[in-house]
């Protein structure tokens, strides 16, 4: 019976060590995910700033274009600038689409990493719960082992008293 309890104790200790290792691995993965989220958020902020600068440039060019267009209309030269206006409009739409796609990509990546982070946190909580249960089980097993040892000592002492 004593050997069985020792084996059980050893098994519990091994499982406890494994859970500790898993918790550490998940915490490292969580840190990596947090760093990646920070990086993606930084990239998203840069992209949004770039988009704002681009929109400011487009607004300035549009104002300059309108001014130039007015001057040329006053001189009777309208047709070539209709083509330029159309060209600027197409470029604006293309650039905004590219920015939106990149922005959506970064938002999607951030969302996915946050989801993975939540999964990792839940897994860590689960592992910590299992570890707590194992520690309680280990304590119970140690108590039983101590009781068994004490009982065996008492039985041995009784046996010695009967012989002596």
Secondary structure by P-SEA (a helix, b strand, c coil): caaaaaaaaaaaaaaaaaaaaaaaaaaaaaaaaaaaaaaaaaaaaaaaaaaaaaaaaaaaaaaaaaaaaaaaaaacccaaaaaaaaaaaaaaaaaaaaaaaaaaaaaaaaaaaaaaaaaaaaaaaaaaaaaaaaaaaaaaaaaaaaaaaaaaaaaaaaaaaaac
